[in-house]
């Protein structure tokens, strides 16, 4: 997918230059000139990165950033500003910015920072969503789907599946599963892993994922996209 970038600066020359430059980098760019519009557009969830000037009419970039973070909007934000003091930069980062560039800046550096924020966002997204073949685990919402069909799991079953799917095709020993899912609980034996693996298999099988969880005799269990 083409990354979407929101550029906010009250200087029309800077807006136009950033729009041309980032578009040439293969990004889809939308530009805004004031803090109020920046806040409205950022709330749509349609953008992957926000390049935000600090000094803006209406709401300052600091206030826009502060409100976004207070409302749990997690879009990566690169602040740009003529303010080059250490306190100014520290204030921006403390408010939740992911980067801070001082004007005048090199476009090459800005583009590199935008690409870095896009990579970081992609990595975070992959970590929050596990996929093994048709199996999809949304760790943020604690939802499990097979070929788009939702599967309801108990907390222990879900924990087992996440532990296995986090290492696809690798064998995870029973003792490791016991520690990862049950922690240091007393009176819990390795047999409980077998019991819950059975529960998990039945629910996966009901959704069509019959051979998803495999037993490797004498070693442990693994999750594979393809049947053994």
Protein Blocks (a to p, Z undefined) as FASTA:
>chain_A
ZZddddddfbfklmmmmmmmmmmnopacdddfbfklmmmmmmnopafbdcddfbdghiaf
klmmmmmmmnopabdcddddfblcfklmmmmmmnopabdcdddddfklmmmmmmmmmmmm
mmmmmmmpccehjbccdfklopaceehiacdddfklmmmmmmmmmmghiacdfklmmmmm
nomaehiafklmmmmmmmmmmmmmmnopamlpccdehilccddfbdZZ
